[in-house]
Amino acid sequence: MLDKIAAREKRYEELHNLMADPAVSTDSTRVVQITREISGLEEIVNKYRAYRAITDALEKTKTLAREEVDEELRAMAREEASKLDADASRLFQEMRLLLLPKDPRDDKDVFIEVRAGTGGDEAAIFAADLFRMYTRYAEEKRWKVEVVDENRTGLKGYKEVVFEIKGKGAFSRMKFESGVHRVQRVPVTESGGRLHTSTATVAVLAEVDDVEIEIKPDELKIDIFHASGHGGQNVQKVATAVRITHLPTGIIVACQDQRSQLQNKTRALGILRARLYEMEIEKQQRAQTETRRAQVGSGDRAEKIRTYNYPQDRVTDHRINVSAHNLPRILDGKLDEIIDALILEDQAEKLKMENG
C-alpha cells in the first residue's frame, strides 16, 4: 500500500514541476487539468508525509526507550512512543480509505427530486417535510439551494419538488438519500387520530458536464408555457417555463423557477443530462449485480431505505439497521449522524471487497 502512495507522491511532485514550466503555465486548459489532478492527490500525499514523519519519530523514540539510562526518561519515551504509534495507525487507516476507488461524481452539485408516494395528502405533506429537512441540512453545510420546479398541494404539501444543491462534496453525502422514505404518524388530515403510513420517493442526481452526456437537438421536444403559482394560477405574462421531452427515453423535465426562458431551458437540460447519466450508471450497475448488492446505498428507488416513526420518536435506516432518536431534530436537518454511519458502512464494504 505504501508503495502505491509513494507513486502518487512522485506524480504530485511531477505535476508541481509541470506548473512551473512556462509552456504549461500559459495553457489555461492544461493548467485546469493539472490543478484538478493536484487537488485530487493533495490529501493522501499530505497524510503520507505526516505518516512518514511520525514513523521516523516513532523509531527514534523506541530507540530512546530501549537505550536511555535514566528510567524516568525511558518512561517518558515509552509514553511518547505509544502516542506516536496510535497516530501512525490512525493515519495508515485514513490512507487506506483514500486509496479506495472514488466515485467521480462525489464532488458534483446535485439535483434532488422529492415526490409524494402512497398516502394522498399526508404523503404530499411528508414530501414537504423532506424538502425542508434537506434545505436545512444544506444550510448547515453552507450549500446553496435553488428550487427548479414544484407542484404544490393545498395543504402546504408537494406532489413533487425538484431542487438543486450546490456545494463542495454535495453528492458524496446526499447520494445515500435515494430511495423510498416512509413516515408513520397521525396525519393532520385524520380526525380519528389513527396512525397512518405514507411514503415519498427521493432521487439524487449528480450534475454532469455537457461533454459527459451528448444530447442531440433532434431528440428533444421543447414546449414553452406560463409559469404557475400556488393553486395553478399563471404568475407571469410572458411564457418562460420550459418542458423538455427526451424522445428516445420518454423522460420529461420541466423548469419554471428561473426568470427567463433561456435560464429555464438551460436548467431543464442540466436535469435531463443528469437523469440520462444516472440511467447509464444504473445500467452499468445492473451488469455488476453482485458488486452493487454488496454496497450501501445502491440508490435503487424501489428500495425502502428509511422510516420516520413519530410515536416512537425514532428514525431507522433499514440498509444498515441504525436508529436515531429525536426525530424533530433530524427533520430540522441534523442528518450527519445517519449519513456518517452510511459512509462508514460503505467504506467498510469497499475495504472487504478490496481485500477479496
N, C-alpha and C positions, 0 to 999 in steps of 0.2 A: 504494500500500500504506500509506504513512504517513497518508494521509487517512482510511483505514479505521480505523487505530489511534487517530487523533485523535478520531474519532467515539466510539470505545469509552471514551477518557479522559473525554470530555464526559458520557457516560452514567454512568461511575463516579462523577464528582463529583455528578451529579444524585441518584444513589442515596444518597450520604452525606448530602446535604441533606435527603432524604426521611426518613432515620433520625432526624434532629433535629426532625422535625415531630411534636408531641405526638399528633396524630390517628393517625399511623402507628405511633409507638413503643409505643402501648398496644394495638395489634392484633398479637397474637402470631403469627398465621398470616402476616400481611403481613411482619412482621419476619423470619421464617424465609425467606420468598421473597426478600426484598431481600438478606439476608445471604448467601444462596446465590449470587445474581447477582453481588454484590460479590466474593465469593470466586473466581468464575469469571473475572472481569476483572482481578483484582489483579496477577497475574504479568505479563501483557502490558503493563499500564499502568506498572508499576514499571520494566520494561525500556525502555519508550518514553521515560520521564522520564530514565532513565540515558543513553539514546541521545542525547536532545536535549542533555543537559549535556555529553556527550563531544564531540558535533559542534560545539557552541558553543566549547568549549575548543580544539578542533582548528582552527577558523577563526582564532582569536586567535593560536594558536601558529604557524600558517602565515604569518600576517602578520608576526609577530616574526622568523621565519626569513628572510623576504624583506627586511625593512626595518631590522633591527638592524645597527648599525655594527660592533660588536665581533664578530670572526669566531668567537671561542670561544662566545659566547652564541648566535650563529646556528647553530653546530653542535649545541649542546645543544637548541635549539628544533627543529631538523630531526629529531634523535633522538626527542624527545618527541612530535613530530607523527607519526612512524612508529608509535610505540606506540599513540597515540590512534586512528590510522586502523585499526589491527588490531582494537582493542577495538570500534570502531564497526561494522566489518564483521561481527565475531562476533555482536554484539547484533542487527544487522539480520537475519542468518540465523536467529537464535533467534526473532525476532519473526515471520518468515515461517512458521516451523514452527508457532508458536502460532496463526496465522491459519487453518491447515488445519482442515477440518471435523473436529470431535472426536466420537468415539464416546460417546454419552451414558451408556454402561454403564461407561466406564473407571474411575470411582471406586467402582464397586459391589463388594461382597463376592461371593465365588464359591462355587458348588458344583462339585466335581470328581468325576467318575466314572471309575474305572480298572477295566477288565475284561480278564481273560486272553483272548487270542485263540488263534491256532493254536499248537500246541506242547505241549498237555497239561499235565503237572505243571510243566514248565520254564516255560511261559507264565504259570502262576499265580505261580511264584517271581519272574519278571520283573515281574509286576504289583505284587508286594510291594516290589520294588526301586524301582519308580517312585513308589509311595506314600511310601516312606521319603525318596526324593530331594525330593519336593515338600514333605514335612513339614520336612526340614532347610532347604530354601530359605525356607520361611515363617518358621522360627526366625531365619534370617539377617536377614529383613526385619522381625522383631518383630511378625509377624502371628499371629493366634490360629487354631489348627486344632482342629476338633471332628469326630469320626467320626459319621456319620449312620447308616450301615448297612454291614455287612460279611458276606462269605460266605467263610470261611477254608477252606484245604485242610490236609491232614495234614502237609505239608512246609514249613510256615511261608510258605505262599503264599496268594494271594487269587484266587478265581474272580471276585470283584467287591468293590470297596470304594468307598463314597461318603462324601465328607467335605466340610466347609465350611471355607473360609479367610476370615477376617475381618481386614481391614486396608486402610489408605488406598492406593488405586491397585492393589488386588489383581487386578482383571480386566484392567487396562491391560497388565499384564505376563504374566499367566497365559493370556490368550486365545490366544496363539500355540502353546500346548501341545496343542490339539485335533487329533486325527488318530491315525494308526496309528504306533506306535513298534515298531521291530524290534531284536532282540538277536541277535548271533552269538557263540556261545561253546560250550564243552564243558560240558554240564549236570552238576550234582552227581548227577543221576539216571542218567547214562550211564556204564556201567562200561567201555565200549570206548574211551573217550576221543575220540569223533568230534565234530566241530564240528556244532552244530545251529543252525537259525534259528527263532526263535519271535517271536510278536508280542503286543502288548497295545494296547488302544484307550483313548484318553483323551478325555473330553468335558468341556469347561469351560463352565459355565452362569452367567451373571450373575444375582445375586439381584435380583428385581424387586419393586416395591411392589404392594400389593393393588390400587391403582387402575389399574395398567398392564394387568393381565390379570384379567378378570372370570371367576370360576368359579362356575357355578350348582350349588347343592346337589343338584338332581335329576340332575345329570350324573355324580355320584360314587357309586361302590360302595365302602364302607368296611368292612374286615374287621379284627377285633381278635384278636391271638394272643399266646402267650407268647414273650418274647424268648429267643433261644437262644444258648448259648455255644459254645466250641470243640467241634467234633465234633457239634454239633446238640442237645446236651442243654439242657433248659429251665433257666434260671438265676433265674427269678422265679416266685413262687407266684401272683401277680396278673397277669392278662393286660394288658400295657401296650403291646406292639408294635402298630403300625398299618400296614396295607396299603391303599393307596387306588388304585382303578382309575378312570381317566377314561374314561367310556363312549364319548364321541364319537370319541376318538382311539385308545383301547386302551392308553394309557400306564399303566404300573403303577409305583407308588412305594411303597417300604417304609421304615420308620424304627423302630428298636428300641433305640437307644442312650441315649435320654432316660429320666428316672426315672418320668415319669407318662404316661398315655395321652394327655392333652391336649398335653403338650410334644411327644410323638412325632407327633401329628396335625398340630400347627402346623408342625413342621419338614417333614413329608411334603408338606403343602400348599405350603410355600415352594419345595420342589424341583419339584413339579408345575407351579407357576406359572412357574418359571424355564425348564422344558422347553417349555412352551407358548409362552413368549415367544421362545425360541430357534427354534422351528418357524416362528413368524411372521417372524422376521428372515431365516431361510433362504428363505422364500417370496419375500420382497422381493428378496433377493439373486439368486434364480433369474430374477427379472424383469429384472435388470440384469446379465446373464451376462458381458458384455464388461468391465464395471467390476470385477466380482468376480474375473475371471480375471487382471486386472492387479494385484491386491493380494496382498501376502504374508499367509499365514496365514488363508486363507478359512475355515478351521475345518471343511472337508469331512472327515467322519470316515472316509471310504473312502480318503483320501489318505495314502500312506506318507510321513511327514514327517521321520523321523529314524532313524538306525541307530547302535546301540551295539556296536562291534566290539571284543571282548575281546582276540583275538590281536594286533591292531594297536594296542591301547590308544588307540582313536580313536572320537570321536562326530562323525557327519556329519549336518548338517541339509540335506536334499535340496532344500528350497524356495529356498535362497539359495546352495547349494553351498559351505557353510562347514564346515570340520572343526576340531575342537579335540582336543588330546591330554590325557593324564592322566585317563582315564575314571573311576577311583575317586574322584577329586576332584569330578568333575561329578555322579556318583551320590550324593555326600555333600552335594549341594545348591548347589554353586558353579555356578549356571546363568547368571549375569549376562552372561558373555562371549557366550553364544549368544543370549540374549534381547535384549541390546543391539543385536546385529547384525541381528536380525529387525526391531526397531523402526526402526533407521536405514534399512533397505531399504524398509520400509513407508512411511516418511516420504518417501523419495526417489521412490517410485512415485506417491504422492499429489501431490508437487510437479510431477511430469511431467504428471499429469492436470490440475492447476490451470492449468498453462501451455499446455494444449491439445496 
